[in-house]
Amino acid sequence: MHETMVAENILRAIVEQAEKIGTRPLSAVISCGQFNTLNDEIMQFAFDAAAAGTVCEGMTLKIKHIPLRATCRQCKLMFEFDLYNPHCPGCRREEFDFEPDAPLLLEEIEFEEPK
């Protein structure tokens, strides 16, 4: 299960940061592209299971999905690719090149105020 591995790696990074600053994490934001996509429900379940009994237990995890971008070969317009409408919104052609997909990133961690 892809989400389990991702959850464990993210948890490890958050715990490491929490130990460095000596406070408890409250929430985190991760982002992923369309080819690195995560199922939100499975990811939340995997993260909650991995976080059980750790300093991260009960924290909120937000997942942002970054749209895939493409560039039209004809008119050179860059646009957000829509799988259900796969053509250039400018010239309506179906010949385009995909831009690099957004990587899977741990973007932000919010911590409690140190005591």
The first five atom37 places (N, CA, C, CB, O) and aatype in JSON, in Angstrom:
{
  "aatype": [12, 8, 6, 16, 12, 19, 0, 6, 2, 9, 10, 1, 0, 9, 19, 6, 5, 0, 6, 11, 9, 7, 16, 1, 14, 10, 15, 0, 19, 9, 15, 4, 7, 5, 13, 2, 16, 10, 2, 3, 6, 9, 12, 5, 13, 0, 13, 3, 0, 0, 0, 0, 7, 16, 19, 4, 6, 7, 12, 16, 10, 11, 9, 11, 8, 9, 14, 10, 1, 0, 16, 4, 1, 5, 4, 11, 10, 12, 13, 6, 13, 3, 10, 18, 2, 14, 8, 4, 14, 7, 4, 1, 1, 6, 6, 13, 3, 13, 6, 14, 3, 0, 14, 10, 10, 10, 6, 6, 9, 6, 13, 6, 6, 14, 11],
  "atom_mask": [
    [1, 1, 1, 1, 1],
    [1, 1, 1, 1, 1],
    [1, 1, 1, 1, 1],
    [1, 1, 1, 1, 1],
    [1, 1, 1, 1, 1],
    [1, 1, 1, 1, 1],
    [1, 1, 1, 1, 1],
    [1, 1, 1, 1, 1],
    [1, 1, 1, 1, 1],
    [1, 1, 1, 1, 1],
    [1, 1, 1, 1, 1],
    [1, 1, 1, 1, 1],
    [1, 1, 1, 1, 1],
    [1, 1, 1, 1, 1],
    [1, 1, 1, 1, 1],
    [1, 1, 1, 1, 1],
    [1, 1, 1, 1, 1],
    [1, 1, 1, 1, 1],
    [1, 1, 1, 1, 1],
    [1, 1, 1, 1, 1],
    [1, 1, 1, 1, 1],
    [1, 1, 1, 0, 1],
    [1, 1, 1, 1, 1],
    [1, 1, 1, 1, 1],
    [1, 1, 1, 1, 1],
    [1, 1, 1, 1, 1],
    [1, 1, 1, 1, 1],
    [1, 1, 1, 1, 1],
    [1, 1, 1, 1, 1],
    [1, 1, 1, 1, 1],
    [1, 1, 1, 1, 1],
    [1, 1, 1, 1, 1],
    [1, 1, 1, 0, 1],
    [1, 1, 1, 1, 1],
    [1, 1, 1, 1, 1],
    [1, 1, 1, 1, 1],
    [1, 1, 1, 1, 1],
    [1, 1, 1, 1, 1],
    [1, 1, 1, 1, 1],
    [1, 1, 1, 1, 1],
    [1, 1, 1, 1, 1],
    [1, 1, 1, 1, 1],
    [1, 1, 1, 1, 1],
    [1, 1, 1, 1, 1],
    [1, 1, 1, 1, 1],
    [1, 1, 1, 1, 1],
    [1, 1, 1, 1, 1],
    [1, 1, 1, 1, 1],
    [1, 1, 1, 1, 1],
    [1, 1, 1, 1, 1],
    [1, 1, 1, 1, 1],
    [1, 1, 1, 1, 1],
    [1, 1, 1, 0, 1],
    [1, 1, 1, 1, 1],
    [1, 1, 1, 1, 1],
    [1, 1, 1, 1, 1],
    [1, 1, 1, 1, 1],
    [1, 1, 1, 0, 1],
    [1, 1, 1, 1, 1],
    [1, 1, 1, 1, 1],
    [1, 1, 1, 1, 1],
    [1, 1, 1, 1, 1],
    [1, 1, 1, 1, 1],
    [1, 1, 1, 1, 1],
    [1, 1, 1, 1, 1],
    [1, 1, 1, 1, 1],
    [1, 1, 1, 1, 1],
    [1, 1, 1, 1, 1],
    [1, 1, 1, 1, 1],
    [1, 1, 1, 1, 1],
    [1, 1, 1, 1, 1],
    [1, 1, 1, 1, 1],
    [1, 1, 1, 1, 1],
    [1, 1, 1, 1, 1],
    [1, 1, 1, 1, 1],
    [1, 1, 1, 1, 1],
    [1, 1, 1, 1, 1],
    [1, 1, 1, 1, 1],
    [1, 1, 1, 1, 1],
    [1, 1, 1, 1, 1],
    [1, 1, 1, 1, 1],
    [1, 1, 1, 1, 1],
    [1, 1, 1, 1, 1],
    [1, 1, 1, 1, 1],
    [1, 1, 1, 1, 1],
    [1, 1, 1, 1, 1],
    [1, 1, 1, 1, 1],
    [1, 1, 1, 1, 1],
    [1, 1, 1, 1, 1],
    [1, 1, 1, 0, 1],
    [1, 1, 1, 1, 1],
    [1, 1, 1, 1, 1],
    [1, 1, 1, 1, 1],
    [1, 1, 1, 1, 1],
    [1, 1, 1, 1, 1],
    [1, 1, 1, 1, 1],
    [1, 1, 1, 1, 1],
    [1, 1, 1, 1, 1],
    [1, 1, 1, 1, 1],
    [1, 1, 1, 1, 1],
    [1, 1, 1, 1, 1],
    [1, 1, 1, 1, 1],
    [1, 1, 1, 1, 1],
    [1, 1, 1, 1, 1],
    [1, 1, 1, 1, 1],
    [1, 1, 1, 1, 1],
    [1, 1, 1, 1, 1],
    [1, 1, 1, 1, 1],
    [1, 1, 1, 1, 1],
    [1, 1, 1, 1, 1],
    [1, 1, 1, 1, 1],
    [1, 1, 1, 1, 1],
    [1, 1, 1, 1, 1],
    [1, 1, 1, 1, 1],
    [1, 1, 1, 1, 1]
  ],
  "atom_positions": [
    [[0.85, -1.18, 0.0], [0.0, 0.0, 0.0], [0.89, 1.24, 0.0], [-0.96, 0.0, 1.23], [1.64, 1.48, 0.94]],
    [[0.8, 2.03, -1.06], [1.59, 3.24, -1.26], [1.42, 4.23, -0.1], [1.21, 3.9, -2.58], [2.39, 4.8, 0.39]],
    [[0.18, 4.43, 0.32], [-0.11, 5.41, 1.37], [0.54, 5.05, 2.7], [-1.6, 5.54, 1.54], [0.94, 5.95, 3.45]],
    [[0.65, 3.77, 3.01], [1.27, 3.35, 4.28], [2.74, 3.76, 4.32], [1.14, 1.84, 4.47], [3.21, 4.29, 5.32]],
    [[3.45, 3.52, 3.22], [4.86, 3.9, 3.16], [5.01, 5.42, 3.26], [5.49, 3.39, 1.85], [5.89, 5.92, 3.97]],
    [[4.17, 6.15, 2.55], [4.22, 7.61, 2.59], [3.92, 8.1, 4.01], [3.22, 8.23, 1.57], [4.62, 8.97, 4.52]],
    [[2.89, 7.55, 4.63], [2.52, 7.96, 5.99], [3.66, 7.73, 6.97], [1.27, 7.2, 6.45], [3.94, 8.59, 7.8]],
    [[4.31, 6.59, 6.88], [5.42, 6.29, 7.79], [6.59, 7.24, 7.58], [5.89, 4.84, 7.6], [7.21, 7.67, 8.55]],
    [[6.9, 7.58, 6.34], [7.99, 8.52, 6.06], [7.66, 9.93, 6.54], [8.3, 8.54, 4.57], [8.52, 10.61, 7.1]],
    [[6.44, 10.36, 6.32], [6.03, 11.69, 6.79], [6.03, 11.73, 8.31], [4.62, 12.05, 6.25], [6.51, 12.7, 8.9]],
    [[5.51, 10.7, 8.93], [5.51, 10.63, 10.39], [6.92, 10.73, 10.94], [4.84, 9.32, 10.87], [7.17, 11.45, 11.9]],
    [[7.84, 10.01, 10.34], [9.24, 10.04, 10.79], [9.81, 11.46, 10.72], [10.09, 9.07, 9.93], [10.49, 11.9, 11.64]],
    [[9.54, 12.16, 9.62], [10.04, 13.54, 9.47], [9.42, 14.48, 10.5], [9.75, 14.06, 8.06], [10.11, 15.33, 11.06]],
    [[8.13, 14.33, 10.77], [7.45, 15.19, 11.74], [7.96, 14.92, 13.15], [5.92, 14.98, 11.68], [8.23, 15.86, 13.9]],
    [[8.1, 13.66, 13.5], [8.61, 13.31, 14.83], [10.02, 13.86, 15.02], [8.61, 11.77, 15.03], [10.35, 14.37, 16.09]],
    [[10.84, 13.77, 13.99], [12.21, 14.29, 14.06], [12.21, 15.8, 14.34], [12.97, 14.0, 12.76], [12.98, 16.28, 15.17]],
    [[11.34, 16.54, 13.64], [11.25, 17.98, 13.86], [10.7, 18.3, 15.25], [10.38, 18.64, 12.79], [11.17, 19.22, 15.91]],
    [[9.71, 17.54, 15.69], [9.13, 17.75, 17.02], [10.18, 17.54, 18.1], [7.94, 16.79, 17.24], [10.23, 18.3, 19.07]],
    [[11.02, 16.53, 17.95], [12.08, 16.28, 18.92], [13.11, 17.4, 18.93], [12.76, 14.94, 18.62], [13.63, 17.76, 19.99]],
    [[13.41, 17.95, 17.76], [14.39, 19.05, 17.67], [13.93, 20.28, 18.43], [14.63, 19.41, 16.21], [14.72, 20.93, 19.11]],
    [[12.64, 20.61, 18.3], [12.16, 21.84, 18.95], [11.48, 21.58, 20.28], [11.21, 22.56, 18.03], [11.16, 22.53, 21.0]],
    [[11.26, 20.34, 20.62], [10.73, 19.99, 21.93], [9.29, 20.34, 22.17], [0.0, 0.0, 0.0], [8.91, 20.71, 23.28]],
    [[8.46, 20.22, 21.14], [7.04, 20.49, 21.31], [6.22, 19.55, 20.42], [6.72, 21.96, 20.97], [6.76, 18.86, 19.56]],
    [[4.93, 19.54, 20.65], [4.03, 18.6, 19.99], [3.49, 19.18, 18.68], [2.87, 18.24, 20.91], [3.11, 20.35, 18.63]],
    [[3.46, 18.38, 17.59], [2.87, 18.85, 16.34], [1.34, 18.83, 16.4], [3.35, 17.99, 15.16], [0.75, 17.92, 16.99]],
    [[0.71, 19.83, 15.81], [-0.75, 19.92, 15.78], [-1.32, 19.53, 14.42], [-1.19, 21.33, 16.13], [-2.35, 18.87, 14.34]],
    [[-0.63, 19.95, 13.36], [-1.13, 19.67, 12.01], [0.03, 19.69, 11.02], [-2.21, 20.69, 11.6], [1.11, 20.21, 11.31]],
    [[-0.23, 19.11, 9.86], [0.76, 19.12, 8.78], [0.03, 19.21, 7.45], [1.68, 17.84, 8.83], [-1.13, 18.79, 7.32]],
    [[0.72, 19.76, 6.46], [0.19, 19.86, 5.1], [1.18, 19.15, 4.18], [-0.02, 21.36, 4.66], [2.38, 19.42, 4.2]],
    [[0.65, 18.23, 3.38], [1.46, 17.59, 2.35], [0.82, 17.91, 1.0], [1.59, 16.04, 2.57], [-0.37, 18.19, 0.93]],
    [[1.62, 17.85, -0.05], [1.1, 18.06, -1.4], [1.63, 16.97, -2.31], [1.48, 19.47, -1.94], [2.69, 16.39, -2.07]],
    [[0.86, 16.7, -3.37], [1.27, 15.71, -4.35], [0.7, 16.06, -5.71], [0.83, 14.3, -3.92], [-0.33, 16.72, -5.81]],
    [[1.4, 15.6, -6.74], [0.93, 15.8, -8.1], [-0.06, 14.71, -8.49], [0.0, 0.0, 0.0], [-0.46, 13.89, -7.67]],
    [[-0.43, 14.73, -9.75], [-1.41, 13.77, -10.24], [-0.85, 12.36, -10.44], [-1.99, 14.26, -11.54], [-1.58, 11.38, -10.3]],
    [[0.44, 12.25, -10.76], [1.03, 10.94, -10.93], [1.5, 10.36, -9.59], [2.2, 11.0, -11.9], [1.68, 9.14, -9.48]],
    [[1.69, 11.2, -8.59], [2.05, 10.77, -7.24], [0.84, 10.85, -6.32], [3.2, 11.64, -6.68], [0.98, 10.98, -5.11]],
    [[-0.31, 10.77, -6.88], [-1.53, 11.04, -6.13], [-1.74, 10.07, -4.97], [-2.72, 10.98, -7.05], [-1.33, 8.91, -5.01]],
    [[-2.38, 10.58, -3.95], [-2.72, 9.8, -2.77], [-4.24, 9.78, -2.62], [-2.04, 10.37, -1.49], [-4.91, 10.76, -2.92]],
    [[-4.75, 8.67, -2.16], [-6.16, 8.61, -1.8], [-6.28, 9.23, -0.41], [-6.7, 7.12, -1.84], [-5.67, 8.73, 0.54]],
    [[-7.03, 10.29, -0.29], [-7.11, 11.04, 0.96], [-7.55, 10.18, 2.15], [-8.06, 12.2, 0.81], [-6.95, 10.24, 3.22]],
    [[-8.59, 9.38, 1.95], [-9.11, 8.58, 3.05], [-8.11, 7.51, 3.49], [-10.43, 7.93, 2.65], [-7.9, 7.3, 4.69]],
    [[-7.5, 6.83, 2.52], [-6.52, 5.79, 2.85], [-5.29, 6.42, 3.51], [-6.11, 5.0, 1.58], [-4.74, 5.87, 4.46]],
    [[-4.87, 7.57, 2.99], [-3.71, 8.25, 3.56], [-3.98, 8.67, 5.0], [-3.33, 9.47, 2.71], [-3.13, 8.48, 5.87]],
    [[-5.15, 9.23, 5.26], [-5.49, 9.64, 6.63], [-5.53, 8.43, 7.56], [-6.85, 10.37, 6.64], [-5.04, 8.51, 8.69]],
    [[-6.12, 7.33, 7.1], [-6.17, 6.12, 7.91], [-4.76, 5.6, 8.2], [-7.0, 5.03, 7.2], [-4.45, 5.25, 9.34]],
    [[-3.91, 5.55, 7.17], [-2.53, 5.07, 7.34], [-1.74, 5.97, 8.28], [-1.83, 4.98, 5.98], [-0.97, 5.49, 9.1]],
    [[-1.93, 7.28, 8.15], [-1.22, 8.22, 9.02], [-1.69, 8.07, 10.47], [-1.42, 9.68, 8.53], [-0.87, 8.03, 11.38]],
    [[-2.99, 7.99, 10.67], [-3.54, 7.83, 12.03], [-3.03, 6.54, 12.67], [-5.09, 7.83, 11.99], [-2.68, 6.53, 13.85]],
    [[-2.99, 5.47, 11.89], [-2.5, 4.19, 12.41], [-1.02, 4.28, 12.77], [-2.73, 3.06, 11.38], [-0.6, 3.78, 13.82]],
    [[-0.22, 4.9, 11.91], [1.22, 5.02, 12.18], [1.49, 5.96, 13.35], [1.95, 5.53, 10.92], [2.45, 5.76, 14.1]],
    [[0.65, 6.98, 13.51], [0.86, 7.98, 14.57], [0.39, 7.52, 15.94], [0.14, 9.25, 14.21], [0.74, 8.14, 16.95]],
    [[-0.38, 6.45, 16.0], [-0.9, 5.96, 17.29], [0.24, 5.69, 18.26], [-1.74, 4.68, 17.08], [1.19, 4.96, 17.94]],
    [[0.15, 6.28, 19.45], [1.16, 6.08, 20.48], [2.4, 6.95, 20.32], [0.0, 0.0, 0.0], [3.36, 6.81, 21.07]],
    [[2.37, 7.87, 19.34], [3.5, 8.78, 19.15], [3.08, 10.21, 19.5], [4.03, 8.71, 17.7], [1.91, 10.46, 19.79]],
    [[4.02, 11.11, 19.46], [3.74, 12.52, 19.71], [2.79, 13.1, 18.65], [5.06, 13.33, 19.74], [2.2, 14.16, 18.85]],
    [[2.64, 12.4, 17.53], [1.77, 12.86, 16.43], [0.34, 12.36, 16.53], [2.35, 12.42, 15.12], [-0.49, 12.72, 15.7]],
    [[0.04, 11.55, 17.53], [-1.31, 11.0, 17.65], [-2.31, 12.14, 17.79], [-1.4, 10.04, 18.86], [-2.14, 13.04, 18.62]],
    [[-3.36, 12.1, 16.98], [-4.42, 13.1, 17.03], [-4.18, 14.35, 16.2], [0.0, 0.0, 0.0], [-5.06, 15.21, 16.14]],
    [[-3.03, 14.47, 15.55], [-2.79, 15.67, 14.75], [-3.57, 15.61, 13.44], [-1.28, 15.83, 14.47], [-3.98, 14.54, 13.0]],
    [[-3.77, 16.76, 12.83], [-4.5, 16.88, 11.57], [-3.53, 16.82, 10.4], [-5.31, 18.2, 11.54], [-2.47, 17.43, 10.43]],
    [[-3.92, 16.08, 9.37], [-3.12, 15.98, 8.15], [-3.96, 16.47, 6.98], [-2.64, 14.52, 7.91], [-5.05, 15.95, 6.73]],
    [[-3.46, 17.49, 6.27], [-4.17, 18.02, 5.11], [-3.38, 17.63, 3.86], [-4.34, 19.58, 5.2], [-2.15, 17.71, 3.84]],
    [[-4.1, 17.2, 2.83], [-3.47, 16.8, 1.58], [-3.92, 17.74, 0.47], [-3.81, 15.31, 1.22], [-5.12, 17.89, 0.22]],
    [[-2.95, 18.37, -0.19], [-3.24, 19.25, -1.33], [-2.87, 18.5, -2.61], [-2.46, 20.62, -1.22], [-1.77, 17.94, -2.71]],
    [[-3.76, 18.5, -3.57], [-3.49, 17.86, -4.86], [-3.16, 18.95, -5.88], [-4.72, 16.99, -5.33], [-3.98, 19.83, -6.15]],
    [[-1.97, 18.87, -6.44], [-1.5, 19.87, -7.4], [-1.88, 19.4, -8.81], [0.06, 20.1, -7.28], [-1.51, 18.29, -9.2]],
    [[-2.61, 20.21, -9.56], [-3.04, 19.8, -10.9], [-1.85, 19.57, -11.85], [-3.98, 20.85, -11.5], [-0.81, 20.22, -11.74]],
    [[-2.04, 18.64, -12.76], [-1.06, 18.36, -13.8], [-1.17, 19.44, -14.86], [-1.25, 16.95, -14.41], [-2.28, 19.8, -15.26]],
    [[-0.04, 19.95, -15.32], [-0.04, 21.0, -16.34], [0.49, 20.44, -17.66], [0.81, 22.22, -15.89], [1.32, 19.54, -17.68]],
    [[-0.01, 21.0, -18.75], [0.41, 20.59, -20.08], [0.62, 21.84, -20.93], [-0.63, 19.64, -20.73], [0.08, 22.91, -20.64]],
    [[1.41, 21.69, -22.0], [1.63, 22.78, -22.95], [1.2, 22.29, -24.33], [3.12, 23.24, -22.94], [1.64, 21.24, -24.8]],
    [[0.36, 23.06, -24.97], [-0.14, 22.72, -26.3], [1.0, 22.81, -27.32], [-1.31, 23.66, -26.7], [1.75, 23.78, -27.32]],
    [[1.12, 21.81, -28.16], [2.16, 21.8, -29.19], [1.86, 22.81, -30.3], [2.31, 20.4, -29.79], [2.77, 23.29, -30.96]],
    [[0.58, 23.12, -30.5], [0.19, 24.03, -31.56], [0.3, 25.5, -31.15], [-1.23, 23.72, -32.0], [1.06, 26.26, -31.75]],
    [[-0.47, 25.9, -30.12], [-0.52, 27.32, -29.76], [0.38, 27.67, -28.58], [-1.94, 27.71, -29.44], [0.49, 28.85, -28.21]],
    [[1.02, 26.66, -27.96], [1.98, 26.84, -26.85], [1.33, 27.31, -25.55], [3.03, 27.84, -27.26], [2.04, 27.73, -24.63]],
    [[0.02, 27.23, -25.45], [-0.67, 27.59, -24.22], [-0.37, 26.56, -23.14], [-2.2, 27.71, -24.46], [-0.44, 25.35, -23.41]],
    [[-0.03, 27.01, -21.93], [0.13, 26.11, -20.79], [-1.18, 26.12, -20.03], [1.34, 26.54, -19.87], [-1.75, 27.18, -19.76]],
    [[-1.67, 24.92, -19.68], [-2.97, 24.82, -19.04], [-2.99, 23.65, -18.06], [-4.08, 24.66, -20.09], [-2.15, 22.75, -18.12]],
    [[-3.98, 23.68, -17.16], [-4.2, 22.57, -16.23], [-4.89, 21.46, -17.01], [-5.03, 23.0, -14.97], [-5.97, 21.66, -17.57]],
    [[-4.27, 20.29, -17.04], [-4.81, 19.17, -17.79], [-6.04, 18.6, -17.11], [-3.74, 18.08, -17.96], [-6.05, 18.38, -15.89]],
    [[-7.07, 18.36, -17.88], [-8.32, 17.78, -17.39], [-8.51, 16.44, -18.08], [-9.54, 18.73, -17.66], [-8.76, 16.37, -19.28]],
    [[-8.4, 15.38, -17.32], [-8.51, 14.03, -17.86], [-9.85, 13.81, -18.58], [-8.36, 13.01, -16.73], [-9.91, 13.04, -19.54]],
    [[-10.9, 14.47, -18.13], [-12.22, 14.3, -18.72], [-12.48, 15.23, -19.91], [-13.27, 14.52, -17.66], [-13.52, 15.12, -20.56]],
    [[-11.56, 16.12, -20.18], [-11.68, 17.06, -21.28], [-10.26, 17.28, -21.83], [-12.36, 18.43, -20.82], [-9.73, 18.39, -21.72]],
    [[-9.66, 16.25, -22.42], [-8.22, 16.28, -22.75], [-7.87, 17.01, -24.05], [-7.72, 14.89, -22.85], [-7.46, 16.4, -25.04]],
    [[-8.05, 18.31, -24.03], [-7.63, 19.12, -25.18], [-7.23, 20.51, -24.7], [-8.77, 19.21, -26.24], [-7.53, 20.92, -23.58]],
    [[-6.55, 21.22, -25.57], [-6.11, 22.58, -25.25], [-7.33, 23.49, -25.17], [-5.1, 23.11, -26.31], [-8.15, 23.5, -26.08]],
    [[-7.47, 24.26, -24.08], [-8.62, 25.17, -23.98], [-8.51, 26.36, -24.94], [-8.74, 25.68, -22.55], [-9.49, 27.06, -25.18]],
    [[-7.31, 26.58, -25.5], [-7.12, 27.69, -26.43], [-7.52, 27.34, -27.85], [0.0, 0.0, 0.0], [-8.35, 28.01, -28.46]],
    [[-6.9, 26.27, -28.4], [-7.12, 25.93, -29.8], [-7.87, 24.6, -29.99], [-5.8, 25.86, -30.52], [-8.15, 24.2, -31.12]],
    [[-8.2, 23.93, -28.88], [-8.98, 22.69, -28.87], [-8.22, 21.47, -29.42], [-10.23, 22.89, -29.67], [-8.83, 20.42, -29.61]],
    [[-6.93, 21.6, -29.67], [-6.13, 20.47, -30.16], [-5.89, 19.49, -29.02], [-4.78, 20.94, -30.75], [-5.97, 19.84, -27.84]],
    [[-5.6, 18.26, -29.4], [-5.33, 17.2, -28.42], [-3.87, 16.77, -28.48], [-6.24, 15.99, -28.67], [-3.54, 15.64, -28.12]],
    [[-3.01, 17.65, -28.91], [-1.57, 17.37, -28.99], [-0.86, 18.32, -28.04], [-1.03, 17.53, -30.46], [-0.78, 19.52, -28.27]],
    [[-0.33, 17.74, -26.96], [0.3, 18.55, -25.93], [1.38, 17.74, -25.25], [-0.74, 19.05, -24.9], [1.46, 16.52, -25.4]],
    [[2.22, 18.43, -24.52], [3.27, 17.8, -23.72], [3.0, 18.11, -22.26], [4.7, 18.3, -24.15], [2.63, 19.23, -21.9]],
    [[3.18, 17.1, -21.42], [2.99, 17.3, -19.99], [4.2, 17.98, -19.38], [2.72, 15.97, -19.29], [5.34, 17.69, -19.75]],
    [[3.95, 18.88, -18.45], [5.0, 19.49, -17.66], [5.37, 18.5, -16.55], [4.55, 20.88, -17.06], [4.6, 17.58, -16.28]],
    [[6.53, 18.67, -15.91], [6.87, 17.75, -14.81], [5.78, 17.78, -13.72], [8.24, 18.13, -14.2], [5.26, 18.83, -13.36]],
    [[5.48, 16.61, -13.21], [4.46, 16.5, -12.16], [5.01, 17.02, -10.84], [3.99, 15.03, -12.01], [6.21, 16.93, -10.58]],
    [[4.15, 17.56, -10.02], [4.56, 18.05, -8.71], [5.0, 16.87, -7.84], [3.4, 18.83, -8.02], [4.34, 15.83, -7.85]],
    [[6.09, 17.02, -7.11], [6.55, 15.93, -6.24], [5.69, 15.83, -4.98], [8.01, 16.14, -5.85], [4.9, 16.72, -4.67]],
    [[5.86, 14.74, -4.29], [5.21, 14.56, -2.99], [6.06, 15.3, -1.96], [5.06, 13.02, -2.63], [7.25, 15.0, -1.8]],
    [[5.46, 16.27, -1.27], [6.2, 17.12, -0.33], [5.48, 17.26, 1.0], [6.43, 18.49, -0.94], [4.25, 17.31, 1.06]],
    [[6.26, 17.32, 2.06], [5.77, 17.75, 3.36], [6.0, 19.25, 3.37], [6.51, 17.01, 4.58], [7.13, 19.7, 3.53]],
    [[4.94, 20.02, 3.21], [5.05, 21.46, 3.03], [5.12, 22.25, 4.33], [3.9, 21.95, 2.24], [5.84, 23.24, 4.43]],
    [[4.36, 21.8, 5.32], [4.22, 22.63, 6.52], [3.89, 21.76, 7.73], [3.12, 23.7, 6.32], [3.17, 20.77, 7.62]],
    [[4.44, 22.15, 8.88], [4.11, 21.51, 10.15], [3.78, 22.63, 11.13], [5.28, 20.59, 10.67], [4.57, 23.56, 11.29]],
    [[2.64, 22.53, 11.78], [2.27, 23.49, 12.83], [2.49, 22.82, 14.18], [0.78, 23.99, 12.67], [2.06, 21.68, 14.39]],
    [[3.16, 23.52, 15.09], [3.46, 22.99, 16.41], [2.78, 23.8, 17.49], [4.97, 22.96, 16.64], [2.43, 24.96, 17.29]],
    [[2.6, 23.17, 18.66], [2.14, 23.88, 19.85], [3.21, 24.9, 20.23], [1.85, 22.9, 21.04], [4.39, 24.74, 19.91]],
    [[2.78, 25.93, 20.9], [3.74, 26.91, 21.43], [4.59, 26.21, 22.5], [3.0, 28.18, 22.02], [4.05, 25.53, 23.37]],
    [[5.91, 26.37, 22.42], [6.76, 25.77, 23.46], [6.42, 26.35, 24.84], [8.25, 26.01, 23.15], [6.09, 27.53, 24.97]],
    [[6.51, 25.5, 25.86], [6.18, 25.95, 27.21], [7.39, 26.47, 27.93], [5.56, 24.82, 28.01], [7.29, 26.9, 29.08]]
  ]
}
